[in-house]
C-alpha cells in the first residue's frame, strides 16, 4: 500500500458493530451524465476517461462538491451485463489503469460482456482534491524503525504526530469525509451516473472490504461480487495490522528458505535459519552505514516487504542480497529499492489517503503504551515488519476528530458471491477470507493452497481464473463440503534469473504493479 510496486527490469539492469451505526443520508441528487473521452494507452487502446461530481458530505448533497476520476473499457458484446467496477486496494490505490488490465486479462468473451470501470476513490490520484499531507515523509535515509533507545522512539513519535497535524491543517474540512462508507456512497453515485440498476464489483485487498461494505449498504444493487485477497472484517484496523506482522515474518522466512534451496546460485547457505541470520546482519550493517546514503535499515525493510506481496520479486531481491554480502556491491540493492519501494508523489498521495481512511474508519488505541507493548510483543516472535508497520500506522494514534464504528459486513441478502484467498497471503492473512466467507451467506470460497502472493486471480493461475471466468459469465460458483468450496494448487515459485530465463509471470508482475500497498 505505500507506493505501488514497479516491475523490476530483467537482470536488474533496467468487524464489530452493525450497519445501523452508519448515519442516515439525505436523498442524493441525480448525478450528472458522464462525458466519456478517449484516453487510450498502448496497453489499453480503447480506454475512456470521465469525471463525476459527488458531495463531499453525502448527508448534504447540495453542499461542497468533489470530483472522482473514472475510466472505462466499454463492452463489445451485443448483450451487456452492465458495469463491473474494479478496485486495487490500498486504501489509496488508483484504479484507473486497473480497468484496462482487467479487461485485457479476462477471457475476451467474458470482458466483452461488461463495461469495466476503474475509479480513483475520493482523495486519490486524479480525483480532486488529491491529498498530500506531507511530501517526502519516506525520503531516505529514515531512522531505523526499531527504537533501540528512548530518544529514537520519541523522534519517530514526533514524526507521527507531525504527520497527523499537517494532514489536519491542510484538509480539516475533508478528513471527516474520507472513510470507507463515504467511498462506498461514491460508488453508488457512480452506479447512478452510469444509469445502471445494479453493478458488479471486483476488488483486491482493501478493495474487498470496500466491496463488502457496498454490498452491506446496497445489497439489492449487486449483480456479481468478487473479492480477492480478503481483509479480515473482524479486525478493522488495529488488530489486522498486528496480524500482518506475523504473516509477513512467515513470508520473509519463506523467501529465506527459497534462497537456501538455490545455494548454488546465491551462495548464502543451505540452512534457511543461517540465511536469515545473514539477512539480519546485512540489516545491521546498513543501519550503521546506509548504502550510498540511500538504503538504510528502514529502506531495506521496505524493499523486502515487497517480496511478501509477490514472489516474482524474489530473484531480484536474492541477487541484491548476495551481491551485498559477497562483493560489498550495493548497486543491485539500490536498484531494487528504487524500483520496488521508493516513494514518489503518487506514493505520498497514496499514503495520505491510506492514513486518512484507516484512521477515520475505526477506533485506534490513543495510549502509545498500548502500541509499544503490543509491538514489542510481536517483535519478540516476528521481528521482520513489526516496528516498520507500527510506525507506518502510528499517525492513527494522534489522528484528529472522531472515528466511525465499522459496519458489520454480515449479509444474507446477496446473490451468490465469489471469494479468493491464498493460504499463505501475508497482507491479508487466510483467516480473513474464512471470516468473510462465514459472514457472507451463500458465498463460495476458492483457496489457493500453499500460495503466498497477494492478489491471485488474473496472475497466471489457470485454475483460479477458470472459476473467475465462469462466475462472471453466468454466476456459476463452486460448492464444497469443507471450509473451502474449491481448492487450486499454487502457481510455481520462481527460479533464479539466468541469461536464458525471462522474468516470471509478466501478467503477475503487471497486476502487482497496480495493486496498492499495504493492504
C-alpha positions in Angstrom: 0.0 0.0 0.0 2.7 2.6 0.0 3.7 3.4 -3.5 2.7 0.8 -6.0 5.4 -1.6 -6.7 7.2 -1.1 -10.0 8.2 -4.0 -12.3 11.9 -4.8 -12.0 13.6 -4.9 -15.3 15.3 -8.1 -16.4 18.5 -8.8 -14.6 18.1 -5.6 -12.6 19.5 -3.7 -15.5 16.8 -1.6 -16.1 -15.7 -6.0 12.1 -17.6 -5.2 15.2 -20.8 -3.1 15.1 -23.7 -3.1 12.7 -24.9 -1.2 9.7 -27.2 0.8 12.0 -24.0 2.6 13.1 -23.9 4.3 9.6 -25.7 7.6 9.7 -28.8 8.0 7.6 -28.2 10.1 4.4 -30.2 12.7 2.7 -31.7 11.7 -0.6 -29.0 12.1 -3.2 -29.3 14.4 -6.2 -29.2 12.8 -9.6 -25.6 12.7 -10.7 -24.5 14.5 -13.9 -24.3 12.4 -17.0 -20.8 11.2 -17.6 -18.9 12.7 -20.6 -16.5 9.9 -21.7 -13.4 10.9 -23.6 -10.8 8.7 -25.3 -7.7 8.3 -23.1 -6.3 5.1 -24.5 -2.8 3.8 -24.0 -0.7 1.3 -25.8 -1.8 -1.3 -23.2 -5.4 -0.2 -23.2 -6.2 1.4 -26.6 -10.0 1.6 -26.0 -9.8 3.1 -22.5 -12.1 6.1 -21.9 -12.0 8.6 -19.1 -14.5 10.8 -17.3 -15.0 12.7 -14.0 -18.0 12.8 -11.7 -19.0 15.4 -9.1 -20.2 13.9 -5.8 -21.0 15.6 -2.5 -18.1 15.9 0.0 -20.7 15.1 2.6 -23.4 12.7 1.4 -25.7 13.9 4.2 -25.7 17.3 2.5 -25.9 16.5 -1.3 -26.2 20.1 -2.3 -23.2 21.2 -0.4 -19.5 21.2 -1.3 -18.7 19.0 -4.3 -15.6 17.0 -5.0 -14.7 15.0 -8.2 -13.9 11.4 -8.9 -11.8 10.3 -11.8 -13.2 7.4 -13.7 -12.0 5.1 -16.5 -13.9 2.7 -18.7 -13.3 -0.1 -21.2 -16.7 -0.4 -22.9 -18.4 -3.7 -23.5 -18.4 -5.1 -27.1 -20.9 -7.9 -26.9 -24.4 -7.4 -28.2 -25.8 -8.1 -24.7 -24.1 -6.4 -21.7 -24.2 -7.5 -18.1 -23.7 -3.9 -17.1 -20.8 -2.2 -15.3 -18.0 -4.1 -13.5 -16.3 -1.7 -11.0 -12.7 -2.7 -10.1 -10.5 -1.6 -7.2 -6.9 -2.4 -6.5 -6.9 -1.8 -2.7 -4.8 0.5 -0.5 -6.8 2.4 0.7 -5.1 4.9 -1.5 -4.6 2.9 -4.7 -5.5 4.3 -8.0 -7.9 2.1 -10.0 -7.8 3.9 -13.4 -5.2 1.6 -15.0 -6.7 -1.5 -13.4 -9.8 -1.3 -15.7 -7.6 -1.8 -18.7 -5.7 -4.6 -17.1 -8.8 -6.5 -16.0 -10.5 -6.0 -19.4 -7.4 -7.4 -21.2 -6.6 -10.2 -18.7 -10.1 -11.7 -18.6 -11.1 -14.0 -21.5 -12.2 -11.9 -24.4 -15.7 -13.3 -24.4 -16.1 -12.5 -20.7 -14.7 -9.0 -20.8 -16.9 -8.2 -23.8 -20.0 -8.6 -21.6 -19.0 -5.7 -19.2 -18.2 -2.1 -19.1 -15.1 -2.4 -16.9 -15.0 0.7 -14.7 -11.9 1.9 -12.9 -12.0 4.7 -10.4 -9.8 6.8 -8.1 -11.7 6.9 -4.8 -12.1 10.3 -3.1 -8.7 11.9 -2.3 -6.8 9.6 -4.7 -4.8 10.4 -7.8 -6.9 12.0 -10.5 -9.8 12.8 -8.1 -9.9 16.2 -6.5 -8.9 17.2 -4.0 -6.0 14.8 -4.1 -4.5 14.5 -0.7 -0.8 15.1 0.0 -0.3 15.7 3.7 3.4 15.7 3.8 5.7 15.3 0.8 8.9 13.4 1.4 7.8 11.5 4.5 9.6 8.4 3.2 12.6 10.2 1.8 15.8 8.2 2.5 17.5 7.6 4.8 14.9 7.3 7.5 15.7 6.4 11.1 16.0 2.7 12.0 12.4 1.5 12.6 13.4 -0.5 15.7 13.6 2.1 18.6 16.7 0.9 20.4 16.7 4.0 22.6 14.1 6.2 24.1 15.4 9.1 22.0 14.9 7.1 18.8 11.3 6.3 19.8 10.5 9.9 20.7 11.8 11.1 17.4 9.6 8.7 15.5 6.6 9.6 17.6 7.3 13.3 16.8 7.1 12.4 13.1 3.9 10.6 13.5 2.2 13.4 15.5 3.5 15.9 12.9 2.0 14.0 10.0 -1.4 13.8 11.7 -1.2 17.5 12.5 -0.1 18.5 9.0 -3.0 16.5 7.5 -5.5 18.2 9.7 -4.0 21.7 9.0 -4.3 21.1 5.2 -7.5 19.1 5.0 -9.6 19.8 8.1 -12.8 20.1 6.1 -12.1 16.9 4.1 -10.8 14.4 6.7 -14.2 13.8 8.3 -15.5 12.5 5.0 -12.7 10.1 3.9 -13.9 6.8 5.5 -14.8 3.6 3.7 -18.5 4.4 4.0 -18.0 7.7 2.2 -16.2 5.9 -0.7 -19.0 3.3 -0.8 -21.6 6.0 -1.2 -19.5 7.5 -4.0 -19.6 4.1 -5.7 -23.4 4.2 -5.7 -23.2 7.7 -7.2 -21.1 6.1 -10.0 -23.8 3.5 -10.5 -26.5 6.1 -10.8 -24.3 8.2 -13.2 -23.9 5.1 -15.3 -27.7 4.6 -15.4 -27.3 1.1 -14.1 -29.9 -0.5 -11.7 -27.1 -2.9 -10.5 -23.3 -3.1 -10.6 -20.8 -5.9 -10.5 -17.7 -5.4 -8.4 -14.2 -6.9 -8.4 -11.9 -5.8 -5.6 -8.4 -6.8 -4.5 -7.0 -6.4 -0.9 -8.6 -3.4 0.8 -10.9 -3.3 -2.2 -12.5 -6.4 -0.7 -13.6 -4.5 2.3 -14.8 -1.7 0.1 -16.9 -4.1 -1.9 -18.3 -5.9 1.2 -19.4 -2.7 2.8 -21.0 -1.6 -0.5 -22.9 -4.9 -0.6 -24.0 -4.4 3.0 -25.4 -0.9 2.4 -26.8 -1.7 -1.1 -27.4 -5.5 -1.4 -30.2 -5.1 -3.9 -27.8 -3.3 -6.3 -25.3 -6.1 -6.6 -25.2 -8.2 -9.7 -21.8 -10.0 -9.2 -19.4 -9.6 -6.3 -15.7 -10.9 -6.5 -13.4 -10.4 -3.6 -9.7 -11.4 -4.0 -7.2 -11.5 -1.0 -9.7 -10.6 1.7 -9.3 -8.2 4.6 -10.4 -9.7 7.9 -13.6 -7.7 8.6 -13.4 -8.5 12.3 -10.1 -6.7 12.9 -10.6 -3.3 11.3 -7.9 -1.9 11.5 -5.5 -2.2 14.5 -5.8 -5.9 15.1 -5.5 -6.6 11.3 -2.1 -4.8 11.3 -0.8 -6.9 14.1 -1.9 -10.0 12.2 0.0 -8.8 9.2 3.2 -8.6 11.3 3.2 -12.3 11.9 2.2 -13.2 8.4 4.9 -11.1 6.8 7.5 -12.5 9.0 6.5 -16.0 7.9 6.6 -14.9 4.3 10.0 -13.4 4.7 11.2 -16.7 6.1 9.7 -18.4 3.1 11.9 -16.2 0.9 15.0 -17.2 3.0 14.1 -20.8 2.5 13.8 -20.3 -1.2 17.2 -18.7 -1.3 18.6 -21.6 0.7 17.2 -24.0 -2.0 19.3 -22.2 -4.6 22.5 -22.1 -2.7 24.4 -23.0 -5.9 23.3 -19.6 -7.3 23.3 -17.3 -4.3 25.9 -19.0 -2.1 24.2 -17.8 1.1 23.9 -21.2 2.7 21.6 -24.2 2.6 20.1 -23.6 6.1 17.2 -21.1 6.0 17.9 -20.0 9.5 21.5 -19.2 8.7 20.4 -17.3 5.5 18.0 -15.3 7.7 20.8 -14.5 10.1 22.9 -13.2 7.2 20.0 -11.0 6.2 19.7 -9.5 9.7 23.4 -9.0 9.7 23.0 -7.0 6.4 20.3 -5.0 8.0 22.5 -4.2 11.0 25.3 -3.1 8.7 23.0 -0.8 6.7 21.6 0.7 9.9 25.2 1.8 10.7 26.2 2.7 7.2 23.4 3.2 4.6 24.3 2.2 1.1 25.3 5.3 -0.8 23.2 7.4 1.5 20.0 5.8 0.1 19.3 2.4 1.6 19.4 2.1 5.4 17.7 -0.4 7.6 14.2 1.1 7.1 14.6 1.2 3.3 15.9 -2.4 3.3 12.7 -3.5 5.1 10.6 -1.5 2.7 12.2 -3.3 -0.3 12.0 -6.8 1.1 8.4 -6.2 2.3 7.5 -6.2 -1.4 8.7 -9.8 -1.6 5.9 -10.6 0.9 3.3 -9.4 -1.6 4.7 -11.1 -4.7 7.2 -13.9 -5.1 8.0 -12.7 -8.6 10.3 -10.2 -6.9 12.3 -12.9 -5.1 15.0 -13.5 -7.7 15.8 -9.8 -7.8 15.9 -9.5 -4.0 18.1 -12.6 -3.7 20.6 -11.2 -6.3 20.7 -7.9 -4.4 21.2 -9.7 -1.1 24.0 -11.9 -2.5 25.8 -9.0 -4.2 25.9 -7.0 -1.0 27.1 -10.0 1.1 29.7 -11.4 -1.2 31.0 -8.3 -3.1 30.0 -5.4 -0.9 28.2 -4.3 -4.1 25.1 -2.2 -3.1 24.2 -1.4 -6.7 21.6 -4.1 -7.1 20.2 -3.3 -3.7 19.8 0.4 -4.6 18.1 -0.7 -7.9 15.7 -2.9 -6.1 14.8 -0.1 -3.6 14.2 2.4 -6.4 12.1 0.1 -8.5 10.1 -1.5 -5.7 10.0 0.7 -2.6 11.0 4.3 -3.3 8.0 6.7 -2.8 7.2 9.4 -5.3 4.4 12.0 -5.4 1.8 9.3 -6.1 3.1 7.4 -3.2 2.8 10.4 -0.9 -0.8 10.8 -2.1 -1.5 7.1 -1.6 -0.1 7.1 1.9 -2.0 10.2 2.8 -5.3 8.6 1.8 -4.3 5.4 3.5 -3.9 7.2 6.8 -7.0 9.3 6.3 -9.2 6.4 5.6 -7.9 3.9 8.1 -7.5 6.4 10.9 -11.1 7.6 10.3 -12.7 4.1 9.8 -12.3 2.7 13.3 -11.1 3.5 16.8 -7.3 3.1 17.3 -5.6 3.0 20.7 -4.8 6.5 21.8 -2.4 5.5 24.5 1.0 4.9 22.9 2.0 2.5 25.7 -0.5 0.0 24.2 1.2 0.3 20.8 4.6 -0.1 22.4 3.7 -3.1 24.4 1.9 -4.9 21.5 4.7 -4.1 19.0 7.5 -5.3 21.3 5.5 -8.5 22.0 5.1 -9.1 18.2 8.8 -8.2 17.6 9.9 -10.9 20.0 8.3 -13.6 17.8 8.1 -11.9 14.4 10.7 -9.1 14.1 10.7 -8.6 10.3 8.0 -6.0 9.9 6.7 -5.3 13.4 8.1 -1.9 14.1 8.1 -0.8 10.4 4.4 -1.5 10.4 3.8 0.2 13.7 5.4 3.5 12.5 3.5 3.3 9.2 0.2 3.3 11.1 1.3 5.4 14.1 -0.4 8.7 12.9 -3.7 7.0 13.8 -2.8 7.2 17.5 -2.9 11.0 17.1 -5.5 11.5 14.4 -7.8 14.4 14.8 -11.6 14.1 15.0 -14.0 11.3 15.8 -13.8 7.9 14.3 -16.5 5.7 12.9 -17.8 2.3 14.1 -17.1 -0.2 11.3 -20.3 -1.7 9.9 -20.6 -5.4 10.0 -20.4 -7.0 6.6 -22.7 -9.9 7.6 -25.1 -10.3 4.7 -27.8 -12.8 3.8 -29.3 -10.6 1.0 -26.8 -11.1 -1.8 -26.8 -13.3 -4.9 -24.0 -15.9 -4.9 -20.6 -14.2 -4.5 -17.1 -15.5 -5.1 -14.2 -15.2 -2.8 -10.5 -16.0 -3.5 -7.8 -16.4 -0.8 -4.2 -17.8 -0.7 -3.4 -19.8 2.4 0.0 -18.0 2.9 -1.0 -14.5 2.0 0.8 -12.0 4.2 -1.0 -8.7 3.6 -4.5 -10.2 4.1 -3.9 -13.5 6.1 -6.0 -16.6 5.4 -8.3 -16.2 8.4 -9.8 -13.1 6.9 -11.0 -15.0 3.9 -12.6 -17.6 6.1 -14.2 -14.9 8.3 -15.7 -13.1 5.3 -16.9 -16.4 3.8 -18.9 -17.1 7.0 -20.3 -13.6 7.2 -21.4 -13.5 3.5 -24.2 -16.1 3.4 -24.2 -18.2 0.2 -20.7 -17.1 -0.8 -18.2 -19.6 -2.3 -14.5 -19.6 -1.2 -11.8 -20.6 -3.7 -8.5 -21.3 -1.9 -5.0 -21.3 -3.5 -3.3 -24.0 -1.4 0.2 -23.0 -0.4 0.0 -19.8 -2.3 1.6 -16.7 -0.7 1.0 -14.0 -3.2 -1.4 -11.1 -2.5 -3.8 -10.7 -5.4 -4.1 -14.2 -7.0 -6.6 -14.0 -9.9 -5.6 -12.8 -13.3 -2.0 -13.5 -12.3 -1.3 -16.7 -14.2 -3.1 -19.4 -12.2 -5.4 -21.1 -14.7 -7.5 -22.9 -12.0 -8.3 -19.7 -10.2 -9.0 -17.8 -13.4 -11.4 -20.5 -14.7 -13.5 -20.1 -11.6 -13.5 -16.3 -12.1 -14.5 -16.5 -15.7 -17.3 -19.0 -15.1 -18.7 -16.7 -12.3 -18.6 -13.5 -14.4 -20.1 -15.3 -17.3 -23.3 -16.7 -15.7 -22.9 -16.6 -11.9 -21.6 -20.2 -11.6 -19.8 -20.8 -8.3 -18.3 -24.0 -6.8 -19.9 -25.7 -3.8 -17.9 -27.8 -1.4 -18.4 -29.5 1.9 -15.4 -28.0 3.8 -14.3 -24.5 4.6 -13.2 -24.1 1.0 -15.6 -24.7 -1.8 -12.8 -25.3 -4.3 -9.0 -25.7 -3.9 -6.4 -24.7 -6.6 -2.8 -25.6 -6.3 -0.4 -22.7 -6.1 1.4 -21.3 -9.0 5.0 -22.5 -9.2 7.6 -20.5 -7.3 10.0 -18.5 -9.5 13.5 -19.7 -10.4 16.7 -17.7 -10.2 17.4 -15.4 -13.1 19.6 -16.5 -15.9 20.6 -15.3 -19.3 18.2 -17.9 -20.7 15.3 -17.4 -18.3 12.9 -14.4 -18.7 11.3 -12.9 -15.5 8.4 -15.0 -14.3 4.8 -14.2 -15.0 4.7 -10.9 -16.8 1.0 -10.7 -16.2 1.5 -11.2 -12.5 4.1 -8.5 -12.4 1.7 -6.1 -14.2 -1.0 -6.9 -11.7 1.2 -6.4 -8.7 2.5 -3.1 -10.1 -1.1 -1.9 -10.0 -2.1 -3.2 -6.5 -2.0 -0.7 -3.7 0.2 -1.2 -0.6 0.0 -2.1 2.2 -3.4 -3.9 2.1 
